[in-house]
Amino acid sequence: MATFSIEDSAENKQEIAFSTGAPLKNNDRLLLLDSIRGIALLGILLMNIPFFAASELQSFNLAIMNEFSGPNYYTWWVVNGLFEGTMRGLFSILFGAGCLLLIFRLERNNKGLMPADIYYRRLLWLLAFGLFNAFVLLWPGDILYPYALCGMLIFPFRNLSVKQLFLVFGVVLAITIFRENKPLFDRKEMFAKGREAEQLEKKKTKLTDEQKKHLEEWQGFVKKASIESIRKESAKLNKDIQTGSYSKIFSIYKELNIKLETTGFYLINIWDILLLMFLGMILFKTGYLTGESSIRLYVIMALVGYGIGLILNYMSLRYAVDIKFDRIKYTDTWYFNYYEIRRLFHTMGHLSLLLVMYRSGVFNWLFSIMAPVGQMAFTNYLMQSIICGTLFYGYGFALFGKLERFQYYEVMAIIWIFQVIFSNIWLRYFHFGPFEWVWRSLTYGRKQIFLKKETQATALA
């Protein structure tokens, strides 16, 4: 079982490593966390590739391309039914735990403000890389920027007890549920007022300025929500990205990225991310995340997580298919959004299953292969943006909107295989992935040792 420890005889050497940003020894890494991070990183591409490959509008909506049968239909069910939201959930849990682990290491080996200084510098550079991913690599689904901001917010909570963290987690969960349901009930109210104004207009009743506004909002929503309008918008976006130059694609995604990283973040995403980060801190402090709980608990949590998560997910997906993804009908007939509740249980199901696999010892080969992918998660994540941008965008091979849904995942499988092989080979010769090395050098303000043979030469000297 993986444990985190620093031998007293090596304490001085470790203190130098922490304060200079030098590579940590293998026996000081939580390889289990690296392995799960690697699995989550590949899983994120599983959910992201529909957005890389075609219009964001058709990523979830089967009605746009009339995909209600055949391989595309079943692919949609497998991907969304088994994984939607959970890979990002795993990544958020691991990010929260990773921040806690980093802070503990820094505070153990540094005095005064140094731990906070290093921690916040690290996150500020992560934020900058997030902006690079969004506005240079042109990926509107970037998570580095919001993760950096949320990572800054969790620092003051590092020394809370597990009980206190559970209380914070509960508050954030309540806010999250409120935030995801408020838009639904706002739309219901808008529908009611708009329909009332529409009926008054039909009766030739003179409308007030407020009623005219309600009518305009209602009619605008109806027009935009029609399948014909959505198909037209989706087809235009497919063509623009497929044939667009870099500058044109930048202009298309610029406004979307600005929205996602401002109002989109502060109204919705911040709570979504913080919720799982706090859970990661709880699971790390209790030892659950590091494989120290009983295998019986892991099995129970896997069954509970899947039992609740999969059922709730099937209910919502089945309903979306049955109403043909009609937003008006959905607003009229759906009364409670439980996405975050479902995602929470579903993610815990995945995490607990992985921990059962780890504790069994049968899958050591899998965790061994995936650990380098997780150790290079930063590089691999940005590499996914580079590879997919080159494959799908107009300035590259221009496959955007050309492939069938099931074909996205054939491309994804090739990228997975490449990243697993690349990560395992790379870390035989280097301490860090290339982007990790740049990140650490910027954080510590000095060039880090990169090649492993450099460390060996230094040790011999």
N, C-alpha and C positions, 0 to 999 in steps of 0.2 A: 504494500500500500504506500502511495506517495505521501511523504510528509515534508514539511518545511522546517529546516533546521540549519543552523550555522555552528560548526564546531568551534569550541572555545579556543583551541590551539590555532585556528586560522582567523581569529577575530580581527587582528590587526590588518592582515592582508585584505579581508573582506571590507574593512572600513575604508582602505585606500580605493578599492574597487568601486564602492558606492559613491564616494565623494568625487571621484574623477570620471565616473561613468564608464569605467572599464568593464569588459564582458564578465558576467557572472559565471561561476563554475557550473558545470552540468549538474552536480549534486545539489546545487542551490536553486534549481529551476523546478517549478511544479509542472512536470511533464504531462500530468493528467489534464491540467488546465490548458496547456498548449495544444494537446490533442483535441479536446472538445472545441477549442477556439478554431482549430483548423477545419473541423467538420462543419462548424457554424459558418465559417468563411465561405466554404464551397456551397453550403446551403443558401447563402445570401445570393449567389449568382443564380441558383435555381429559381428564386423569386424575382430577380432583377432582369433576367434575360428577355422576358416578354417586353419590357420597357426599352431595352436596348434595340430590340429587333423590329418593333413596329409601334404604331401610335399608342400612347398611354390609354386612350379611350377603349381600345379593343383588347387590352391586356386581361381584363376581367370579364367584359361583356361579350358573351357568346352571340348575342343577337346581331351585332354589327356585321359579322362575316357569316352569319347563319350557321354556326358550328354546333348544331344540336344533335349531331350523329357522327359516327366515324371516329378515327384516331384523334382528331382535335378535341372532340367532346370528352373522350375518356382521359386524354392527357390533362385537360382542364380539371377534371374531377380528382385525379391523383395528386397533382401539384397543389391545388387549392385546398382539397379535402384533408391532405396529410401534413402539409408544411406551411401554409400561408401564415405569415406573421411570426412563426415560431423560430425560424433561423435568426431573424433580427432580434427576437426575444432572448435567445441563447447568447447572442453576441452582446446584448445589453447587460445581461447577468454577469458575463465574464469581464466586461469592461468595468463594472462596478467593483467586482472582486479584485481585478487587476489594479485598479486605483488604490484600493485599500492595502493590497500587498506592497505596492510601491511606496506608499506613505509610511507603512510600518518599517520597511527597510531603511528608508531615508532617515526617519526619526531615531531609529536605533543607532545609526552610525554618524549622525551629524548633529551639531548643536544649534541653538537659536533659530533664526529664520531660514537657514539653509534648506531644510526640507520643503518648506512652502515655496521658497524661491525656485528650486529645481522643479517641483511639481507644477507650478503655474507656468513656468517657462515652457515646459514640455507640452502643456495643453494649449498655450498660445501658438506654438509652432504647429500643433495638430490642427488648430483652427485655420491657420494659413494654408496648410495642405488641403483642407476641406474646400476653401475658396478656389484653390488651384484645380481641384477635382471637378468642381461645379462650373467654373468660368473659363478654364483653359482646356481641360479634357472634355468639357461639355456633357457632364453627367448630372442630370437634374435630380437623381436619387441619392446624392451624396449624404453619408452619415457622419463623416469626420467632423464637420463644422458643428452640428448639433450635439454630438458626443463630447466635443471639447467644451462647449458651454455648460452642458450638464455635469461634466466632470469637475468643473470649477465650483459648481454649486454644492456637490456632495462633500467637499473637503471639510467644512465645519462639522459634519456629522460623523467623522471618522472614529471618535472616541465614545460614541453612544453605546450603551449596552444593547444586547439583542432585543430585549423587551422594549427599549426605547425606539429602536429601529423599526420594530413591528408596528409601533404606534404611528411613526412617520409614514411607513408603508401604507397603513390603513387610510390615513388622511389623503395621501396622494392617490390611492385607488378610488376613494370617494370622489375626489375632484375629477379624475379621469373619466369615471362613469358619467358624471354630470356633464362634462365637456362633450362627450361623444353623443349624448342624448339631446342636448340643447338645440343643435341645428335641426334635428328631426322635428321637435315640437315647434320651433320657429317656423319651419316650412308648413306644418299643419295649420298654424295660425295664419300664415300668409295665404294659404289655399282658401281657408274659410272666408277671410276678408275679400280676397279676389273674386271668389265665386259669388259672394253676396253683391259686390259691386257689379258683376257681370249680369246678374239677374235684374238688378235695378236698371241697368242700361237697356236691357231687353224690354223693360216695361216703360221705356221712354222717360224714366225719372232722371232729373238733373243731378249729376254727381258733384259732390264737393271735391275740392282739390285733393284732399286726403284719399277719398274713394277712387279718384282717378289714378292716383299713385298706386293704390292697392291693385287696381285692375291692370295697370301696365305691368306691374311685377308678376302677377299671375299669368297673364298672356305671354309675357316674355319667357317665363319658365316653361310653359306648355310648349312653346315653339322650340326652345333649345333642347327640351327633353325628348322630343319626338325622335323616333329611330331614323327617320330620313335626315334630320338635321345632324344627328350624331354621326351617321355614316358619311355624310358630306364633309364634316369637319375632320373626321378620321382619315378619309382618303386624301384630303388636302395636306394634312400633316405628313402622311406617308410619302407623298410626292415631294414635298418641300425638303424633308430630311434626306430622302433617297437621292435627289438630284442637286441638293444645295451645296454650295461651297462652304468652307470653314466659317467665313464671315456671316453668311446667311444663316447657318445653323446656330451660330453664336447669338444672332439677333432674335431667333425664335426662342431659344432656351433662356436668354438673359432675363426676361421678365418673369418667367416661371421660377427660375432660381432665386431671384430677388424675393418673390412672394413666399417660396418655401422656407427661406432662411430668415424671414422677418415675421409677418403675421402668421404664416403656416406653422412656424416653430413655436412662437409664444402663445398661440391659442390652443394648439393641439399637441404637437410633437414633444414638447418639453415634458408633459405629464406622462405620455406614453413611454418615453425613454427613462425618466427618473424612476418610474414605478419599478421597472426591471433592474435598474442599477441598485436601488435600495434592497431589492430582493437578493441581488448578488452579494451585497455586503452582509446580509443576514446569513445566507447560505455559507459564505466563507467563514464568518465568525463562529458558526456552529460546527464547522467541520464537514457539513453535508456535501459541499462542493468539492472538497479535496478527498472524497472517498472514505472518510473516517466514520460514517454512520453505519449502522447494521445493514446487511444486505436485505433483511426482512423489511426494513423501513423503505429502502429503495424500491423494492418490488411493490409494496403497498402504494407508494406514491406514484409509481408508473401506472398502476391499474386505475387509481383514482383520477390521475391526470388525463389519461386517455379516455376513461369512461365518461367523464364530464366533458372534456374538451372536444372529443370527436363527435359526440352526440350533438352538442350545441353547434358545432361547425356544420355538420350535415344538415341540421334544421335550417340554418340561414342560407346555405348554398342551395338546398333543395327548393326553398321558397323563391330565391332569385331566379332560378331556372324556370320554375312553374309560372311566374308572372312575366317571363321573357325580359327580365331586367328593366321593367317599366318603372321609372322613378316616381311617376305620379301615383301609380297603384301602390307602390311600396310605401310612400308617404301616407297614403290614405289608410292603409291596413296594418302597418307595422307600428308597435307601440312601445317597444323597448329595445335599444341597442345593447347587446351584451358582448361586443367584440373583445374588449379588454379582459373580461371575466373568462371568456372562452380561451383567448390567447394565453392567459396566465396558466390555466390548467393544462392546456395542450403543450405549452413549452415545458412545464414541469414533467409532463409525461415523457417527452423526448429526453430531457436531462436525466431523469431517473433511470430510464432504460439504458442510456449510455453508462451510467454509474453501475448498474447491474452487470453490464457487459465487462466493465473494467474490473469489478470485484471478482467476477467468475474466473478471470485469468485466461479464458479461452481466446480472447480477442486482443492479446498483447501485441500481436503482429499489426493489427489495425491501428492501435494507439501509437505504436512506434513509427508507423508510416506517416500518420497524420500530425505528429508533434512538430516536425519541421515546417509544415504548412501553417500551423498556428504560430510558431515562432517568427515566421515571415508574413504574418497576417496583413500588416500594413502594406508591404510591397505587393503581396498578392491581390489585395483589394484594389489598389491603384492600377495594377497590371490588368485587372479585369476591365477597367474603364478604357485603358489604352487599346487592348485587344478588340473589345467589342466596338469601340468607336471606329477603329480601322476597318473592321469587317462590315459594319452596318451603315455607317454614315456616308453621305455623298462624297466627301473628300477621300474616302477609302475605296472599299469594294462595293459600296452602295447596295447592300442587301436589305436595307430597311424596307419593311412592308412586302418583301418578295417571298418570304418563306411561309410554309404552313406552321401552325402552332407546334405540332409534334416535332418539326424539324429544328425548332429553337434548341431543343434539348439534345439533339445530336451534336450541334455545335458546342453546347455547354459541356457535354461529356468529353469532347476533345480538349477543351480548355481545362477541365478538371484533371485529366490525365497528365497534361503538360505541367500544370502547377504542382502536382504531387511529385512528379519526377524532378522537375527543376528545383523545388525546395529541398528535396533530400540530397541532391547532388551539390547544390550551392553551399549548404551548411557543412559539407565535408571540408571545405576550403576556407570559408569565411565565418566570422563570428556572428554577423548580422546579415539580413537582407539588405539590398542596396538602399532602399528608402529608409529602412530602420537606421542604417549607418548615418545617413544624412541627418535624420531626425535627432539622433543622439548627439552628433557632433554640434548641431545647432543648439541643442538644449544645454550642453555642458560648456559651450564656447571654446571647444578645442577639438582638433581632429582625433577621432577615435581609432584605436587599433582595429584594423579591418581583416587582414589575412591571419589565419591561425598560425602560420609559420612565423609571423612577426612576434607573436606572443611566445612561441617556443624559443626563438632567438633571444628575446629579452630575458626569459627565465634562465637560459644558459649563461647569459652575460652576468 
